[in-house]
Amino acid sequence: MTAPNEPTPATTPARRMPPLTWVTTLYYAEGFPYALVNNVAEVLFKDLGASVQAIGLTSAFHLPWNLKFLWAPVLDRHETKRRFILGCEWLVLAITVVLALLGATMPMVVAAVVFVALAFVAATHDVAIDGYYLEALDRDEQSKYVGLRAAAYRGAVLVASGPMLVIAGFAGWHAAWWFAVAVAVAMLFFHRHALPDVEPRGV
């Protein structure tokens, strides 16, 4: 019988890389697509020539984060949260590539559809990351890294809302979205190799 705070064979690989490392990158990866949807989209729609009313409607892109509890149980019953994290990061990468190719030339309807898709993927990504955090760490470690989680998340929001928009202003939206693609590639590559398997695969 394993003691409550003693690593089980399934969680032992988590100790191979300090949690400090992957907790930071996970919550950075959680905050970045959130900022793309909730901060960057508004600026892009303005550059696309949207009316004030249409720009105001971009606040509806936040809806998936309010509704994610509806499909969160699926992540507990199927596959593993690690697989969901990586799957969502593949989708974030694919969507940012589409945005990089289109730049500021896409019709607003197309942009809206793309951002709605990104919002649902990002919200699902959030659910998987938070669940993974609880699975991979014991209670003491969960408490230890609460501040780091918030800092990493906030840092990602600041990068998307700051340097990325600066790039868009000086070099255009194509360059800005390729910057986002580079971030998505780095996060996906790192997590594929750094995140340990900490739970059995669901049905």
C-alpha positions in Angstrom: 0.0 0.0 0.0 1.4 3.4 -1.0 1.4 6.2 1.5 -0.7 9.3 0.5 2.2 11.5 -0.4 4.5 8.8 -1.7 4.9 8.6 -5.5 3.3 5.6 -7.1 4.9 3.8 -10.0 2.7 5.8 -12.4 3.8 9.2 -11.0 7.4 8.4 -10.4 8.5 9.8 -13.9 7.2 13.2 -12.8 10.3 13.4 -10.6 12.7 13.1 -13.5 12.2 16.7 -14.4 11.7 19.3 -11.7 8.0 20.3 -11.5 9.2 23.9 -11.4 10.0 23.6 -15.1 6.9 22.0 -16.6 4.5 23.8 -14.3 5.9 27.1 -15.6 5.6 26.1 -19.3 2.1 24.5 -18.8 0.6 27.6 -17.4 2.4 29.8 -19.9 0.9 27.6 -22.6 -2.5 28.0 -20.9 -2.4 31.7 -20.8 -1.1 32.3 -24.3 -4.1 31.1 -26.4 -6.4 32.8 -23.9 -4.7 36.1 -24.6 -4.9 35.5 -28.3 -8.7 35.1 -28.1 -9.5 37.7 -25.5 -6.9 40.4 -26.2 -5.3 40.1 -29.6 -8.6 39.3 -31.4 -10.0 42.7 -30.5 -7.1 44.5 -32.1 -7.1 42.4 -35.2 -10.8 43.0 -35.8 -10.2 46.7 -35.5 -7.5 46.4 -38.2 -9.9 44.4 -40.3 -12.2 47.4 -40.2 -14.9 46.1 -37.9 -17.4 48.5 -36.4 -17.4 49.3 -32.7 -20.4 47.0 -32.3 -18.6 44.1 -34.0 -15.5 44.6 -31.9 -17.7 44.6 -28.8 -19.0 41.2 -29.9 -15.5 39.7 -29.6 -16.2 39.5 -25.9 -18.5 36.6 -26.7 -15.3 34.6 -27.6 -14.8 34.2 -23.9 -18.0 32.0 -23.7 -16.2 28.6 -24.0 -14.4 29.3 -20.7 -17.7 29.8 -19.0 -19.1 26.6 -20.5 -16.1 24.3 -20.3 -17.6 22.5 -17.3 -20.1 20.9 -19.8 -17.4 18.8 -21.5 -14.8 18.7 -18.7 -16.0 15.2 -17.5 -15.2 13.8 -20.9 -11.5 14.4 -20.2 -11.7 12.2 -17.1 -13.3 9.3 -18.9 -11.3 9.1 -22.1 -7.6 9.0 -22.8 -5.4 10.9 -20.4 -5.1 14.6 -19.6 -1.5 14.5 -21.0 -2.9 13.4 -24.3 -5.6 16.0 -24.2 -2.9 18.7 -23.5 -0.8 17.6 -26.4 -3.8 17.2 -28.7 -5.0 20.7 -27.9 -1.6 22.1 -28.4 -1.5 20.5 -31.9 -4.8 22.2 -32.7 -3.6 25.6 -31.3 -0.5 25.3 -33.5 -2.7 24.5 -36.6 -5.0 27.4 -35.9 -2.2 29.9 -35.5 -0.7 28.7 -38.7 -4.0 29.4 -40.4 -4.0 32.9 -38.9 -0.4 33.4 -39.9 -1.2 32.5 -43.5 -4.2 34.8 -43.6 -2.8 37.7 -41.7 -5.1 40.7 -41.9 -6.6 39.8 -45.3 -9.3 37.4 -44.0 -13.0 38.3 -44.0 -14.3 39.1 -40.6 -16.7 36.1 -40.7 -13.7 33.8 -41.3 -11.8 35.4 -38.5 -14.7 35.0 -36.1 -15.0 31.3 -37.0 -11.3 30.8 -36.4 -11.3 32.5 -33.1 -14.4 30.6 -31.9 -12.6 27.4 -32.7 -9.4 28.6 -31.0 -11.5 29.5 -27.9 -13.0 26.0 -27.6 -9.6 24.4 -28.0 -8.0 26.7 -25.5 -10.8 26.2 -22.9 -10.4 22.4 -23.2 -6.7 22.9 -22.9 -7.3 24.7 -19.6 -9.4 21.9 -18.2 -6.7 19.3 -19.2 -3.9 21.3 -17.7 -5.6 22.0 -14.4 -6.6 18.3 -14.1 -3.0 17.2 -15.0 -1.6 19.5 -12.3 -3.8 17.8 -9.7 -2.8 14.3 -10.9 1.0 15.0 -11.2 1.6 16.7 -7.9 0.7 15.9 -4.3 -1.1 18.5 -2.1 2.0 20.1 -0.7 3.5 20.6 -4.2 0.2 21.9 -5.5 0.2 24.6 -2.8 3.9 25.4 -3.5 3.4 26.2 -7.1 0.2 28.3 -7.0 2.1 31.6 -7.3 4.2 30.2 -10.1 1.1 29.1 -12.0 -0.4 32.6 -11.8 2.9 34.3 -12.8 3.5 32.1 -15.8 -0.1 32.6 -17.0 0.1 36.3 -16.5 3.4 36.4 -18.3 1.9 34.7 -21.4 -0.9 37.2 -21.4 1.6 40.1 -21.3 3.7 38.6 -24.1 0.6 38.2 -26.4 -0.8 41.6 -25.4 2.6 43.4 -25.6 5.5 42.2 -27.9 3.1 40.3 -30.2 1.1 43.5 -30.9 4.2 45.5 -31.2 5.3 43.1 -34.0 1.9 43.4 -35.6 2.3 47.2 -35.5 5.8 47.3 -37.1 5.9 44.2 -39.3 2.2 43.4 -39.9 -0.1 40.6 -38.8 1.6 37.9 -40.8 4.8 38.4 -38.7 2.8 38.6 -35.5 1.0 35.3 -36.1 4.3 33.6 -37.1 5.6 34.7 -33.7 2.6 33.0 -32.2 3.3 29.9 -34.2 6.9 29.8 -32.9 5.5 30.0 -29.3 3.1 27.2 -30.0 5.8 25.0 -31.6 8.1 25.5 -28.6 5.4 24.6 -26.1 4.3 21.5 -28.0 7.8 20.3 -28.5 8.8 20.8 -24.9 5.6 19.2 -23.5 5.9 16.1 -25.7 9.2 15.4 -24.1 8.9 16.9 -20.6 5.4 15.9 -19.4 5.4 12.6 -17.6 2.6 10.0 -17.7 0.8 10.4 -14.4 -2.5 8.6 -15.0 -3.8 5.5 -16.7 -5.4 5.8 -20.1 -9.2 6.0 -20.1 -11.5 3.9 -22.1 
